């Protein structure tokens, strides 16, 4: 009817925009709202929620198949100990003042930790590249450092889980004593070794284009460096040339330093100061290596295509 007054649009409440949407908008001079300007960050500082979510995602991924990712490596590593002790005939042969089984056990523990740290981090990006799901890692609001930290932290978590499983199994093996003489060395060299191999695995997954490439790095780089780093022997038994070569192998310092934490002795040097200097050097090496991997990852090489 003519005498009815229609309410003006300004008088009607706006139910289309919630308070949550309003937090992502800004008001212009004419009273209208729009999204923030392009390139203006909404999340500042560290995206703690996103980083934690990525870490939990990676941890749950390997825990879903923990028989394969944790317990199988523990059994495989334990078999090394069984084979070598049986091959030696359970003799009373001593190395660094302890029997062979006690000598080799710490090296096998940290070797298993490093190899599984590499396996976990190398699978993260590579599987996404092959399956076409890498966008799930690149699209979320995560910086390069946060992406790298989440993947490396999950790999270190798996390494620690494998190390604990191997140590638990070896603790019940006859003739093995796992008493710790220097706990700081066990923690430091164990973590540094896991971080180093996690970074190496992340770098390998950036470079690799298929699983064969990743397997090549495992078989021709990781395995030789692990087995030829003094895991089953002391480098004093080698010729001078090979002793020098062994000292250029970063795996040697991880395994020898980790063994020092249990036995209180090491073939790094005759003094505790030499082991401490090796610990500092290994930390510096990991910092430099992390910076290199960060720059390669941030460049998008072989990832953004």
Secondary structure, DSSP 8 states (H G I E B T S, - for coil): -TT-----GGGS---SS-HHHHTTEEE-TTS-EEE--TT--SS-S--HHHHHHHHHHHHHHHHTTHIIIIIHHHHHHHHHHHHHHHHTTT---EETTEEHHHHHHHHHHHHHHHHHHHHHHHHHHHHHHHHT-THHHHSSS--HHHHHHHHHHHHHHHHHHHHHHHHHHHHTSTT-----S-HHHHHHHHHHHHHHHHHHHHHHHHH-SSHHHHHHHIIIIIHHHHHTSSSSS-GGGS-HHHHHHHHT-HHHHHHHHHHHHHHS--SS-SSHHHHHHHHHHHHHHHHHHHHHHHHHHHHTTTT--
